[in-house]
Amino acid sequence: MSNLKTSMKIGLQILDRLARSENRPVPVRELSIELGQSEKYLEQLLLPLRRARLVISSRGPHGGYRLARDAAQITLWEVLVLMQGPLVFCDCPTRQCGECVSPAMWQTLESCIEASIASVTLADVIASRSPGMPKRVVLSPAWVQDGLGI
């Protein structure tokens, strides 16, 4: 996980902890102690998670954060895009610029990776379930010869 931003790693740890709380609101102070992160930093990470409606908060003496929906309904792709930004190989404004070799290939790879990551849920991550390898993808014959693909 070396290329993942710290915010993504800690964001997943927060979601993991909230999922394991059995719908009990978890105070930021408790998260801070368990994750070894400052309350201020965790609040900064919880804000986009709350805005994206992945977590909800409640105030008061028994308040805190909890998942807004079941862990099986939250995809790893949602978390990745929120905490790290979209995965982009060819970032040319027109996607036809010529700077990238085979922009269509890179766009297809981005779509394949997105579909793979979107098929994994937070529940899968928590349970350490592997989604398995995707079936072989054969892309357009324009750049794939003899049926070779990914």
N, C-alpha and C positions, 0 to 999 in steps of 0.2 A: 504494500500500500504506500510505497514511497512517493508516488507522483500525485497522491491525493493531498489536497490542501488540509491543513490542520482543522479548519472549520468543518470540513466534511467528516473527518475522523471523529471529532468531538460531537458533532451533530448526530452521527450514528450512535455514539455512546449514550447521548441524551435520550434518543428515541428508544434505544434498547432498554435503558433503565425505566423509562415511562411505560413501556410495553410490559415489563415484568412487575409493575406495581399493582397489577390487577385492578386498574381503573381508579386507584386511590390517588388523589392529587399529591404530587411530590414537590415539596418546597425547594426553592433554588438553593437554600443553605444546605439541604440534604444532598442535592446533586453536587454541589461544590465540594463537600467532604468526600463523597464517594468517587468522584471523577478527578479530584485533585486539581481543580481549576477554580479561578476566582469567580465569585458570584457575579461581578460586573461583566466578565467575559461570557459567562453562560447566559446572562440576560441579553447580551448582544446577539448570541446565536439563537436564542429562543424567540426573539422578535420576528425574524423572517419565517421561522417555523410556525409561529402563531398567525402571521399575515397570510401564509399559504394554507392555513386551516389544517395543518398537520397536528398541531397541539392546541389545546384550549387552556385558559388559565382561570383560576377562581381566587378571590380575595378572602381575607379573614384568617382567623387563627388556624383553621384546618385547610387553608388554601394551598395552591401550588399549581403545577402543570400536570396534565395528563394527555394521552393521545386523543385526538378528535375523532378518530375512527379506528377500527380494528387493524392490527399490524398486518393482517393478510390483505388489507385494502390499500396499503401504502407501498408504492413501488420504489425500488432502489433508484430508478431513473428520476422520479420526482425529487428525491432527496439530493441526488447528485447535481441536477440542474439548479436547484435552489441554493445549495451550499457551495458549489464549485463553479457553476456556469455550464453551458452546453459543451459537449464534446465536439470539437470542430477540427478537421484536418486541413480543409481547404477554406480559408477565410477570406477569399477574394470577394469584393463587394458584388460583382456580377456573376460569380461562379463560372465565368466563361473567359477569364482574363488571359489565360495562356501562361501565367507564371507557374501554375501547378501543372504537373504532368498528369494528364487524364483527370480533370476535375470531376467528371461523371463517376469515375471509379471511386474517388474519395467520398463523394456524396453517398454512393451506394454503401460503402463501408461504414460511414457514419450511421446510415439507416439500420444496417445490420447490427451494429453495436448497440444502438439505441433500443432496438427490439429485444436484443438479448438481455440488456440490463433492465428494461421495463418488465421483463417476464419474471424477475426476481422481486419478491416482496420483503418487507421488513420482517415478517414472520419467518421467511426462509433464512434470512441472515441470522436471526436470533437462534433458530434451530440448527444452524450450520448445515442446512440442506443445500446440496449442489443442484442447480437446475440441469446439469448435464451439458454436454456439448451440443450446439445446434447442428442440425442437419447440414450437409454440404450445400453451400450456396453457389449457384451457377449464375453468373451475371451475363450481361449482353455479349453476344459473340464479337462485338466490335473490339473488345480488349481481352476477351478470354478465348483461347484457342483450344481445340480438342476437348472441350468439356471441362477443362480445369477451372476450378473456382477456389473459393476460400475453404 
